């Protein structure tokens, strides 16, 4: 059974199907959701903190106030574990506040959505931070809270940043700028200029996978089980650990 909105594509759908087609079926067809674990719970807390901060304040001294307000207590096995991750997040936010003192950009929006159509498909996305740089160009940023950087990470191959670049151009008319992944826990940022994105090639790649979503074959990819947050409930899982710590 195909959901009614299957003609709508976003990066999360494509990434999920690429990771494991059966996980796509569980999430987007059967409507099941991964439960929170410490890593994802802290990620939600930090994303919410930065959204509230940039939307309402932009005064670095207020960041910890927003963090305490936005910290999510769910997903932890004990009070001790919750405190361990709270302190990890607190250090991330304190370091972010120090860097904020030197930021020169103008924040134009947080959790800002874009939408455009291409060859009968609707593309959508939500960008963590959208800003204008001092040189008049635009910058779209996606936050990551990973504590380690994948050694195979290559920003030039990021399907997420490519789509965000296209969205900024086609939905908002912002033709000059760059898209970045900001690893806030590591203070590392990786960017690609809008003009380096081959728009038609990227959109055709999305549609190629999108067409597979119309089929009825969603085979499990068991090599992904160790990293899958649904592994404790999936009948095909070959890994049943509660979660992977960082």
C-alpha positions as CSV (number, residue, x, y, z in Angstrom):
1,X,0.0,0.0,0.0
2,X,1.4,3.4,-1.0
3,X,0.7,6.4,1.2
4,X,-1.4,9.2,-0.4
5,X,1.5,11.6,-0.3
6,X,4.1,9.4,-2.0
7,X,4.6,12.0,-4.7
8,X,6.1,14.3,-2.1
9,X,9.9,13.8,-1.6
10,X,12.2,15.0,1.1
11,X,15.7,14.1,2.2
12,X,14.5,12.0,5.2
13,X,12.5,9.7,2.9
14,X,15.3,9.3,0.5
15,X,17.9,8.7,3.3
16,X,15.7,6.2,5.1
17,X,15.1,4.2,1.9
18,X,18.7,4.2,1.0
19,X,19.7,3.1,4.5
20,X,17.2,0.3,4.5
21,X,14.1,-0.1,2.3
22,X,12.3,-2.1,5.0
23,X,12.8,0.7,7.5
24,X,11.2,3.0,5.0
25,X,8.2,0.7,5.0
26,X,8.0,0.6,8.8
27,X,8.2,4.4,9.1
28,X,6.4,5.8,6.1
29,X,3.9,3.1,5.2
30,X,3.1,1.4,8.5
31,X,3.5,4.6,10.5
32,X,5.9,3.2,13.1
33,X,8.4,5.5,14.8
34,X,11.8,4.9,16.4
35,X,11.8,5.5,20.1
36,X,14.1,8.0,21.6
37,X,17.5,6.9,22.9
38,X,20.1,9.2,24.6
39,X,21.8,10.2,21.4
40,X,18.6,11.2,19.6
41,X,17.0,12.7,22.7
42,X,20.0,15.0,23.2
43,X,19.9,15.9,19.5
44,X,16.3,17.0,19.8
45,X,17.2,19.1,22.9
46,X,20.0,20.9,21.2
47,X,18.0,21.6,18.0
48,X,15.1,23.0,20.1
49,X,17.5,25.1,22.1
50,X,19.1,26.7,19.1
51,X,15.7,27.3,17.4
52,X,14.3,29.0,20.5
53,X,17.5,31.0,21.0
54,X,17.8,32.3,17.4
55,X,14.1,33.0,17.2
56,X,13.7,34.9,20.4
57,X,17.0,36.2,21.6
58,X,20.4,35.9,19.8
59,X,22.0,37.1,23.1
60,X,24.6,34.4,23.9
61,X,24.2,34.8,27.7
62,X,20.6,33.5,27.3
63,X,21.6,30.2,25.7
64,X,21.8,28.1,28.8
65,X,18.3,29.4,29.9
66,X,16.9,28.1,26.6
67,X,18.8,24.8,27.0
68,X,17.4,24.2,30.5
69,X,13.9,25.0,29.2
70,X,14.3,22.8,26.1
71,X,16.1,19.8,27.5
72,X,14.1,16.7,26.9
73,X,14.1,14.1,29.7
74,X,12.8,11.2,27.7
75,X,14.9,8.4,26.2
76,X,17.2,7.7,29.2
77,X,17.4,4.6,31.3
78,X,18.2,6.3,34.6
79,X,18.6,9.6,36.2
80,X,22.3,9.2,36.1
81,X,22.3,8.6,32.4
82,X,20.0,11.6,31.9
83,X,22.5,13.8,33.9
84,X,25.4,12.5,31.9
85,X,23.8,13.6,28.6
86,X,22.5,16.8,30.1
87,X,26.1,17.7,30.9
88,X,27.3,16.8,27.5
89,X,24.7,19.0,26.0
90,X,25.5,21.8,28.4
91,X,29.2,21.8,27.2
92,X,28.0,21.9,23.6
93,X,25.8,24.9,24.3
94,X,28.4,26.7,26.3
95,X,30.9,26.4,23.4
96,X,28.2,27.5,21.0
97,X,27.6,30.6,23.1
98,X,31.3,31.5,23.0
99,X,31.3,31.3,19.2
100,X,28.1,33.3,19.0
101,X,29.9,36.4,20.3
102,X,31.8,36.6,17.0
103,X,28.9,35.8,14.6
104,X,28.3,38.6,12.0
105,X,25.4,37.1,10.1
106,X,21.8,38.1,10.3
107,X,19.4,35.3,11.2
108,X,16.5,35.2,8.8
109,X,14.7,32.1,10.1
110,X,14.9,28.8,11.9
111,X,13.2,25.6,11.0
112,X,12.3,27.4,7.8
113,X,10.4,25.3,5.2
114,X,10.8,25.3,1.5
115,X,8.7,23.7,-1.2
116,X,8.9,23.4,-5.0
117,X,7.8,21.2,-7.8
118,X,9.8,19.4,-10.5
119,X,8.5,16.9,-13.1
120,X,5.4,16.1,-11.2
121,X,7.0,15.7,-7.8
122,X,6.8,18.0,-4.8
123,X,10.0,18.5,-3.0
124,X,10.0,19.8,0.6
125,X,12.5,20.5,3.3
126,X,13.0,22.2,6.6
127,X,16.2,24.1,7.2
128,X,17.6,24.5,10.8
129,X,19.0,28.0,10.2
130,X,18.8,30.5,7.4
131,X,20.9,33.6,7.5
132,X,22.3,36.5,5.5
133,X,26.1,36.9,5.5
134,X,27.9,40.3,5.6
135,X,28.8,40.0,1.9
136,X,25.0,39.9,1.0
137,X,24.9,36.2,0.2
138,X,22.8,33.6,1.9
139,X,23.6,30.6,4.1
140,X,21.5,27.6,4.9
141,X,22.7,25.4,7.8
142,X,21.8,22.0,9.0
143,X,22.9,21.2,12.6
144,X,24.4,17.8,13.4
145,X,25.1,16.8,17.0
146,X,27.3,13.8,16.3
147,X,30.3,13.5,18.6
148,X,32.4,11.9,15.9
149,X,32.9,12.6,12.3
150,X,32.5,9.7,9.8
151,X,35.9,9.3,8.2
152,X,34.1,8.8,4.8
153,X,32.1,12.0,5.1
154,X,32.3,14.1,1.9
155,X,30.3,17.3,1.9
156,X,30.4,17.5,-1.9
157,X,28.3,14.2,-2.0
158,X,25.7,15.3,0.5
159,X,22.3,14.8,-1.1
160,X,20.8,16.8,1.8
161,X,22.8,19.9,1.3
162,X,22.3,19.6,-2.5
163,X,18.5,19.6,-2.0
164,X,18.7,22.5,0.5
165,X,20.7,24.5,-2.0
166,X,18.2,23.9,-4.7
167,X,15.3,24.7,-2.3
168,X,16.9,28.0,-1.4
169,X,17.2,28.9,-5.0
170,X,13.9,27.6,-6.4
171,X,11.6,28.3,-3.4
172,X,13.1,31.5,-2.1
173,X,14.9,33.0,-5.1
174,X,18.2,33.1,-3.3
175,X,20.8,32.3,-6.0
176,X,24.0,33.4,-4.3
177,X,25.1,31.6,-1.2
178,X,26.1,28.3,0.3
179,X,24.7,25.3,2.2
180,X,26.5,23.9,5.3
181,X,26.4,21.1,7.7
182,X,27.4,22.4,11.1
183,X,28.7,19.7,13.6
184,X,28.0,21.8,16.7
185,X,29.6,19.3,19.1
186,X,32.9,19.4,17.1
187,X,32.8,23.1,16.0
188,X,33.3,22.0,12.4
189,X,31.4,23.3,9.5
190,X,31.4,21.9,5.9
191,X,29.9,23.9,3.0
192,X,29.1,23.8,-0.7
193,X,28.3,26.9,-2.8
194,X,24.9,26.9,-4.4
195,X,26.4,27.2,-7.8
196,X,28.3,23.9,-7.5
197,X,25.1,21.9,-7.2
198,X,24.0,20.2,-10.5
199,X,20.3,20.8,-9.9
200,X,18.9,18.5,-12.6
201,X,21.2,15.7,-11.8
202,X,20.4,15.8,-8.0
203,X,16.6,16.1,-8.6
204,X,16.7,13.1,-11.1
205,X,18.6,11.1,-8.4
206,X,15.8,11.9,-5.9
207,X,13.1,10.9,-8.4
208,X,15.0,7.7,-9.3
209,X,14.6,6.6,-5.6
210,X,11.2,8.2,-5.4
211,X,10.0,5.9,-8.2
212,X,11.1,2.9,-6.1
213,X,8.8,4.1,-3.3
214,X,5.9,3.4,-5.5
215,X,6.8,-0.3,-5.7
216,X,5.9,-3.1,-3.2
217,X,9.3,-4.5,-2.6
218,X,11.0,-3.2,0.6
219,X,13.7,-5.7,1.4
220,X,15.6,-5.4,4.7
221,X,19.2,-4.3,4.6
222,X,20.7,-6.2,7.5
223,X,24.1,-4.6,7.2
224,X,22.5,-1.5,8.6
225,X,21.0,-3.1,11.6
226,X,23.8,-2.1,14.0
227,X,23.0,1.6,13.4
228,X,19.2,1.3,13.2
229,X,17.1,2.7,16.0
230,X,14.3,0.3,15.1
231,X,16.5,-2.7,15.5
232,X,14.9,-3.9,18.8
233,X,11.4,-4.1,17.2
234,X,12.2,-5.2,13.6
235,X,11.7,-8.8,12.8
236,X,14.6,-8.8,10.4
237,X,17.1,-7.3,12.9
238,X,20.3,-9.1,13.6
239,X,21.3,-6.6,16.3
240,X,19.2,-6.2,19.4
241,X,21.3,-3.9,21.6
242,X,19.4,-1.1,23.3
243,X,21.5,1.7,21.7
244,X,25.0,2.7,20.7
245,X,26.6,5.2,23.1
246,X,28.8,8.1,22.0
